[in-house]
Amino acid sequence: MTTGLIILAVVVVVAVVAGVVLYNGLVRLRNLVQEAWAQIDVELKRRHDLIGNLVETVKGYAAHEKGTLEEITRARAGAMEPDQSPAEAARSEAALSQALVRLNAVAESYPDLKANQNFLALQNELSATEDRIASARRYYNANVRELNTKVQTVPTNVIAGFGGIKEAEYFEVEGGDREVPRVSFGTDNAAGTAPPGGSTPSASGAVPSSAPPLGAAGPQQGAVPPPGTSTPQDAPAPYGNPTPPPAG
């Protein structure tokens, strides 16, 4: 009887310890997910601030582009709504990105705007922020995947049910996992595009010369005749040595 009680007590202790370990692992994953989302939230707020400054800069050069400016202002306000879930934030950020693309098209029509130093600085900061958001999103989604796997599988799903730990939402780009759109306002020349008044490089990387071909201006003194032609005074010598006449 005593031995049976000891065995039962050991089993209970082992089960309790295992349950505590599994629960602590779930809590650790949940905290990692929350920490990763907090990092994304910081970068999104920075993005919203930069876009707001970008809009104010564009207004100084393209104030009559009222429709586009109002559209991106509304999209920015929607993205800044508090207490959004990751799925809701992904949708509002996608709408803001689409409005930013249209602002890009407007900026292409104003060379003075594209040359503005403040505009260029905001563009560079926004591009760097987009890169950090993409990196933070990958880290967040990796932690969400691990947490959700634990919540869905045995035996951790039992512990998660008792502990009130639920699955987390992914922060996905609309239309699937793809690269963040590159923020460019025409400051870089496209690859292979010839500068004004210049020549387009060939496939080998050499720029063709604009000089006329050799001999196109007519014969000149000392000019080299084209290959395959000869002149009477420069007739080619016969191949080989001529046979001498027989002696005597």
Phi, psi and omega in degrees: 000316179296319180296319179297320178295322180295316180297317179298319180296319179297317180298317180296317180297316180297318180296319180294315179298316179298319179297321179294318180296315180295319179294318178297324177295320178294320178296320179298316178295319178297321178293323177296320178296316180295320178295319179295322179292323177299322178294318177297318182299321178298315181291325178294320178296320177297320177300316180297319179296317180295319179295322177299317177294325179295319179296318179297323178292318179296325180301327180292341181245335185223054183296333182282353175278058190295318183300312181294319181294320178292324180297314181288331176293318178295318180295322178295319178297321178295322180290336182270004178299134183285162173059039175274143173286164178304321179293319178293319179297322179298320180292316181291325178290326177294320177296321178293322179296320178295320177294326179293326176297319179291327174294325175301315180297323177295316182297333180297337183272001184232091181301323179296325178293316181294337179269355181292129185294321179296320178297316180295321179295318177296321178299314180295318179294322179293321178297317179295322179294320177299321179295319179292324177296317179298318179294316179295325179295318178298318179295316180298311182296328177295319178291322177297318180299316181293317179297313182296325177296319178294320182291332185269344187250156178276141004264000185292338178294328177293314180295320180297322179296316179290325183273356179073025179267123185247169177293150178257158179272145174282153172253091187253145174287142179303132178087011178107178183280111180216172182291148174293133181304135180287128180274104182223134180241038172079019180278343180252138174286141177292151181296131178084002181272130183282139175292161180303129179079002183257192181243148178279128179298148177280179181298331180276357178094355181269143178268123182294141181283147178269001180288149179293154180296157182301128177088000183287337183273006180099168183293138176231161181293129178084003181288146180274126179294154178299154179300142177091359179245160181214161177245158183301321184283345181244037181297139182292143177287149180293152179289145178081174178267136180292149182280124182291151179293154180294140181292141175062000000 
